[in-house]
């Protein structure tokens, strides 16, 4: 309600020449900062979602790239590989198993849609050209009854389409004959190839027959060629295997309706989010039922807002006839080719906060805010900036000629503006008041963590070690003392960590999530001890014994050194620890298990032992201070 008041007051201020007639309206708001590197693109997308004005194809394509080329955002996190409908089971291997997600085509299809593929009413496929010609004939019949010359023109166009169909059918038949010859040469089952060849021959015969009938007609009988043209166009526009959704790979182009071809093809969408909404409905057979702003930082005292969309799978629409009447119903048992994804299935799509807001404005959905965010950050007092609105009005001729950025109401904070724009996720919280500010997400500004992989790599990096030598966790006891905040900061500093951090919501539902991400990246001796302890806690003695048998020589030396020290054999313990250090020096990466990478990257055992022995035999007095340190 407050947003509506601000919007209406802003419009009145732009339309009025009297600045004194408008008071600065105060409301409460939740300010969410956006990094400067993303603010321009985010504001473009939000402004078009706010105005809801139809866009041309050229303008929309320039905006689409801002949405799909955002790493870790809404487009990347949608379940394209598992929720893209596949009623014909095309994304299966020879054993009818679902192909690996990295080979699925769902995300590629969606990206091509955003790049303009299979645009409504713009297809030049043979079926859509025939359909367009039929629509034009129908419109011409309604407007003109005496169109003998038009009939001749349509007759000529139909003949050209049939000639094109004959050419394509001939090429298709040649390809089928080639596939049949290959199948016969390899002594494989050729039943499928024979069926395809018969279809190709029937397609060619139909086109040739239709062309012959069309060529034998004259314009003396006006109704005969007209009806013949319509029947031929209907045959040409038939699709034996129509696509399940627009842009599907391996299918013909989707057949456009009359409205899509002549109306929706001009200004169909008002923002990339509206196109995304259509793709979700068609390709994923789902709808967004909720837009949420939630806490997305695991760092202590850091309040960072991220967005989430709740995706719900729709049922498969079917029809049946009951008592002579056609009835539509939703089939809730059909997974549409997606294993385990039944109607009413839910999926949480994590995204950036501005993406959730933009999609909510486009879909006219309420934005839900997590209680923790509201209670910690509360709301800030803001007001409509009448002075800035007046400046915008003076720079433009009318409210209709405003740029999209200026159509969003201009508001300003009363105070704390400096703190709101400088607080970044990851900076240490120095006071309780700082924990109440919403910070800029770390993913948009990684400078607080100047770890090995946080900045651009220099050319000199190639001269360093093959693997990172950063190994902060030296024992299981040290690992157990790590807090949640320590684990997050450690993951961000590890060069080998390439994934994305989970949100507090995910960690709350699975407390071992951070451990599962960190354990594979720490010292292999600590990892083995953690795995053995975990197996013992689960009562899996078989796995625990198998893990003990596979311990590395370095870990065995460390365990024996600890046992010797507990027995009072300090000299023996020092020898074993020295042996463990030797094994550590041999390894290129002590965080990986032995055998997980090429052994040629490790140093030779005999060479290292001879080198250490040669160093011990040296008389350091002869070299002065050269060997010190």
N, C-alpha and C positions, 0 to 999 in steps of 0.2 A: 504494500500500500504506500509506504514512504517513497519507494522507487518510482511509483506512478506519479506521485505528487511532484517529485523533483523533475521528472520528464515533462509533465505538463507545464510547469513553471518555466522550464528552460525554453520550450517552444514559444510561450507567450512573450518571454523576454526577447527572443530573436525577432518576433513579429512586431514588437512595439518600439517606437522611437523615444519613448520617455523612460530614461533610466531610473528616475526617482519613483516611478509608479510600481517598482518591483522591490520587495524586501528580500533580504538574504534568508532563505528558508533553512532551518537547522534540523538535521535528522541524525540518527545513530547508524553507523556503518562498520563493517569489518574490512579494513584495508588489507589487501594481499599484495605484497611487493613482487615485481617481476624484474629479473635481471635485465640490465641495459642491452645485453646482446640479443635478447629475445623480445624485448618490449615492442619493437616496431612491427614484427610479424604477428605477434599476439594481438596487438591493437587493431591491425588490419582485419584479422579474422573476427575479432569481437565486434568491431564496428559494423561489418556486413551482417553479422547475426542479429545485431540490435536493430538495424534499420529494416531488414527483411525486404529489401527492394530487389526485384528480379535482375539477374546479371546476364550479359551476353556470354557466349562460349569463350571468346578470347579473354575476357576479364576473369571469368571463373577459372580457366586453366592456369592463369598466372597466380591465382590465390591457392589453387589446389596443391602446388608444390610446397607452399609454406606449411601445409598440414601434414603431408605424407613424408617429407624429408626432415622430420624432426626425430632424432634418435631417442629411443626410449619413451616415445609419446603414445598417444591414443592409437594411431595407425599401426605401430609396431606391436602393440600388446593385444590387439584383437585376435581371437582364436581362428584365424583364417585356415590353418591346416586341418583342424579337427571339426569345425562347424560348417565349412562350405559344403552345401548340399551336393550329393553325388548319387542320384537315383539310379543311374545306369552302372554303378560300381566301376567306373573307369580308373579310379585311383587305387587299383588293387594289382598285386602281382599275379603270376601264373598259378600260385597256390591259393588265390583269393584272400591273401592277407593285405591289410591296409599298408600302403607304402609309407616309408619313413617321412616324418613331417618336413624334413628339408627338401624332399622331392615333390611335395604337394604343390599344386598350382594355384591354390586359393588366393594367396597374397599377391602373386603376380597378376592375376586377373583383376583384383581390386585396384592395384597400382595402374594398370593399363586403362581401367575405367576413369580414374582421376586424370590420366593423361589424354583423355578424349576418345578412347576406343568405343565403338558401337554406340555412338551418341544418338539420342532419339531423333528419328527422322532424317539422319544424315548418311545412312548406310547405302552403299552402291552395290549391294549384293543383288543377284538376279531375282531372288524372291521378293525383295523389297522394291526393286524397280518395277516388277510386274504388279505388285500391290499398289504402288503409287499411280501407275497408269490406270488401274481399275478405279481407284478413288477419283481420278481426274475425269474418267468417263462417266461415273455416277454423278459428279457435280455438273458435268456438261449436259447430261440428260435432264437434270432438274432445271437448268437455266435456259437451255436452247432445245427446241424440238426440230428445227430445220437446219441440220448441220451436216449436209452431205459432204462438204469439203473436209470437215472435221473427221468424219468417218474414214475418209481416204487417208488422212494423216494418221489416225489411230491404227488403221490397217497396216500402213507402212511400218509404224513403230512395233506392232505386234510381230510382223515378219522379221524385223531386225532382232527382236528378243528371241524368237525361235531359232534363228540362225546362230545366235550366241549360245543358246542351250544345246544345239546340235554339236557345236565345237567343244563345249565343256563335256558333254556326254561321250564324245569320241575320245577325248583325252582320258576320261575316267575309265573307259573300257580298255584302252591301251595299258593303263596302269594295272588294272585287274588281270589282264592277260600276262603281264610281266610277273606279278605276284604268284599267279598260278604256275608259271614256268619254273619259278624259283622253288616253290613248294614241291613240284614234281621232281626236280633235280635233287633236292635234299631228302626225298622220300618221306616227307612229312604228311600229316593229314591235310588234304586240300579241300575239305568240304566247305569251309568258310570262303576260300577263294573262289570256288565254283559258284556259290550263292551270290557273291558280289559281282561276278561276271554276268550272271543271268540278270541281275538288277540293272547293270549298266546297259546291257543289250535292250532290255525293256524300256529303259529311259530314252535311249537313242531312237528306238522304233516309234515311241509315242511322239517325240519331237518331230521326226520326219513326217509322220502321218499328219500331224496337226499343221505343219507347214504346207503340205500338199493340199489339204482341205482349204486352208486359208488362201492359197494361191489360185484355187479354182473358183473362188467366189467373185462376184461382180457387184458393183454398186447399184445395180438395177433394183435389187430387193434390199431396202435399207435395213430392215429388221434382221435379216439373216446374217450379214457380216457383223452387225453389232452384237448379237447374241453369241456368235461364234468367237468373236474377239474376247468377250467376257469369260466364256468357258475356257478358252486357252489361257487367259491370264490367271484364272482360278487354278488351273493345273500347274502353271509355272510357279505360283506362290505357295503351293503345298510343300510342307516340310515333313519328311518321313520320320526324322528324329529331331524334334525341336529342342532348343537349348533349355536347360532348367532355369537359367537366369541370364541376364544380359552380359555379354562378353565372355561367356564360358568357352574355354579352350577345347578344341576337338569337336565343336558343334558349328552348325551354320549360324549366321547372324540372326539375332532375334527379329521376328516379324513385327513391324511397327503397326500400331493401330492408326486409325485416321486422325485421332486427336494428337497422338505422339508425332505423327508425320507433318502435320500442318500447323499445329499450335505449340506443343511443348518443345519443338525443336528450336524455337527462337529464344525464349527466355524461361527455361524450365526450373532453374534453381536460383536461390538468393544468396547462398553461401556454400562453401565446401562441406559444411556440416549437414546441409540439407541433402546433398548428393550422397554423403556417407550414410545418412538415415535410410535412403532408398536402397543402397547397396546392402546394408544390414538386413533389410526386409526381404530382398530378393535372393541374395547369395547365401546369407547365413540363416534365412528363414527365422529371424528373431526380431525383437524390438527392445529398446531401452526403456525400462520402467522406473529408473531412479538415477539421479545425479547427486553425488555426495562429495563434500569437502572434508578430508580427514587428515589426522596427524600422520606424517610420512617420515619422520626422523627418529632414529633410535639413539641419537646422541643426547646425553644428559643435559637438561635445561634448554634444549633447542626446540622451538616451536616452528615447525615448517608445515605448510599446508599443501597437500596434493589432492588431486581429483580422482574419482572412481565412478564408473558407470556400471549399473547392474543390468546385465543382458539376460533376456528371457527367451527361450526357444518357443516358437509358435507351433501349432498343430498343422498337419497336412490337410488342406481343404479337399474334400471329395464330394461327389454327388451320387445319388441313387434315386431310383424311381419307386415310389410307394403309392399304390392305388391310382396309377396313371399320372401322378404328380411328381415332379423333380424336386428332391430335397437335398440341401447342402448340409454337410456336417464336418466336424474336425476329427481326423483320425489321430488319436493320442498314442497309438502303439507303433507308428511308423517313424523310424529314426532318420529317414530320408538319406540313407547310405552312410550315416555317421554313427559308428558303433558307440553305444552308451549315451548318445545325445538324444534323449526323448523329449517330446513336448513338455513344457514347463520346467525344463532344466535351466539352471542359473549359472552365470559366469560373471565374476567381478573383473572388470577391465580397468587396470590402473592407468592413470594419465596425469597430465599437468593440470593445475587448478584452472588456468584460463581455458583449457580445452573442455573441461567439465562445464564451466559456466557458458561457453559458447554453444555447446550442444544443447544445454538446458534451454537457452533462449530460443534456439531454432526449433526445438521440439515442444516448446511451451510447457516444460516440466518444472516443478519446484526444485530448488537447490537445498538439499539437506546438509546441515553443518554438524559435525561431530561435537558432542557435548563438551569434551575436553578442550577443544579449541575455543568454544564460546566462553567457557568458565575461566580459562587462563588468560586469553587475550581480551575477553569481553568485547565491547564495541567502542568505537571512537566517535566523538562529536564532529560532524562535518557540516558544511553549509554549501548552498549553491553559490558559485562564484559569479555574481551579477556583473562585476566589472569585466571579467574575462569573456563572459557571454556577450557583453556589449561590444567588445573589441572584435569578436568573431562576426557579429552582425554588421559592423561597420566595414569589414573587409570583404563582405559578400553582398551581392545585389539583392538576393532574396533567400528565404529559408530553403527553397527547393534547390538552389544552386550550391548549397553547402557541400563541402567534401564529406566523405563518410566518417572521417576521424572527428570532424567538428560536430557531427550529429549526436554524438554521445554527450550527455550533460556534463559540464565542467564543475567539479566540486573540489573543495580544499579542506584540509585538516586544520583544526585550531592549534594543535601543538604536536610535539614529538615527531615532527616530519623528518628531522635529521636522523634520529635513531632508526626510524622505519626504513630509511633508504640505505643505511650503511651496515645493518646487521646481516651477517652471512652465516649460513649453517656451518658448523664446525668450529667457530670461534668460541673460546672458553667463556662461560657465563661468569661475570665478575660481580653481579648483584642480583637480587631477587627481581628487581624491576626489569632487568634485561630479559629475563625468561618469559616476560609477558609479550614481547614483541615477536611478531611473525617474521621469520627470516627468509632470505632468498635461498632456494634449494641449492645444495652443493653441486648438483649435476650441471648447473648453469655457470658456476664459478668455482673451480676446484683449487684456487690459489691457497686456501688455508692449509691444505695438505700437500706440501711440497715433497711428496714421496717420489719413488723411482719412476712411476708411470703417470704422474699428474701433469707434467708439462710436456711440451714438444721435444722429441728426441733430436739430439744434435748429431752431426756427422761423426763425431768422435765416439759415439756410443758403440759403433761396430768394433772398436778396439778393446772393449771391455770383455768380461767373461760371458760365456754362452748363456749361463743361467745366473739369476740374481743370487748374490751371496748374503742377502739380508735374511737372518734367521733369529728372530727375537725370542722365541719360546724354547728354552733349553731343557725344561723338565716338565713332567706331568703335574707336579705340585705348583709350578709357576703357571701352568695353563689353568688349573683349578682356581687360582686367585684372580683371574681376569674377570672384570665386570662386563656387563653388556656394552657399556660405553667403550671399554678397552678393546673388546673384540671388534667393534665396528671400526674404530680408528685403526686397528691393526690391519683389518681387511683393506682399508683404503690405502694403506702404505705399502702393502704387498704388491710387487710388480706382477706376480703370477695371478692375481685376482682380476678377472675380466668381466665378471657378471654384474648384476645390479643388486643393491642391498634390498632386503625385504622390508616391508613396512611393519610398524608395531602391531597392526591387526594380525598379520601372518605369524609373527613371532609369538603372539599371545595364544594363538590356536595350536602352534607347534613350538614349544620352548627349545627343542634341540635344533632348530633351523640354523641358527648362527654357528653352532658347533659343527654341523654337517658341512657348512661352507668353509670354515676355517681349518678343520682337521686335515683335509687333503693338502693343505698348503704349508703346514708346519714341518718341523724336523721329523724324519721318518721314524726315529727311535721313540719320540714322544707320541707320534701317531699310533705306532704299534702297541705301546703301553695303554693308550686310551682305548683301542679296539679290544684288547684282551680284557680290560676291566669292564667294558660295556658288555662283552659276551658273557662274562661271569655273572654280571648283574641280571642278565636275561636268563641265566641258567643254562646256557648253551655251552657245555663243557667241551663238546666235540670241536666247535669253532675255536674256542680258546686254546685248546691243545694244538690245533692246526696252525694258529697264529704264532704260538711259541716255537714251533718247529721251523718256521720261516723267518725267524729273526736274523738280522744281518750280523756279520762279525763285529761291527762297531757296537751294536747294541749289546751283544754278548759280553764284550770287553767292559762296557760301562756297568753292566749288572754285576759282573764278577768283581770289578773294582769297588762297588758299593758293599758287596758282601765281605770283601777282604778288610775294608775299613771298619765295618761293624765288628769284625773278629779281632781287631787290633793290629792287623798286618798293614801298617801304613806304607812301608816300602813296596810291598807287593801291589797295594792299591795305586801308588804313583806309577808303577810300571804299566799296569793295565790302563790307566787313564792316558798315559803317553801312547800306548798302542791304539786306543780309541781315537786320539787326535790324529794319528797317522792315517787311520781308515777315513777319517773325515777329510783330510787333505787330499786323499786319492779321488774322492767323489767330486764330480762337476756340480752336482746339485744334491745336497743332503736332505732336501725336502721330498725327493722322489724315491720310490722303492727301487731296490736293485733290479735291473733288468727292464725297467720301464722306459729307458732311453738307450741309445747305442753305447756299448761299453768302450768304444774307441774315444769317447769324450772324456773318460776317466784317465787318470795317470796310471803308469805302470807301477805295480807293487815293488818289484825288485829294484827299479830305478830309484824310487823314493827312499827305500831302506839303505841302499848304497850311498845315496847323497847325504842322508842324515849321519851315517857312520863316518863318512869322509869329513864332514863338518866337525864331528866330535874329536877326530884325530888331529885336527889342525892345531898348531901352536899359535894361539891368538896373540902372544907377545910379539911375534915377528911382524904382525900387521898393525901394531899400534892401536889407534882408535877406529880403524877402518871397518872392523866387524862389530863395533858396539851397536847395540839396539837391534 
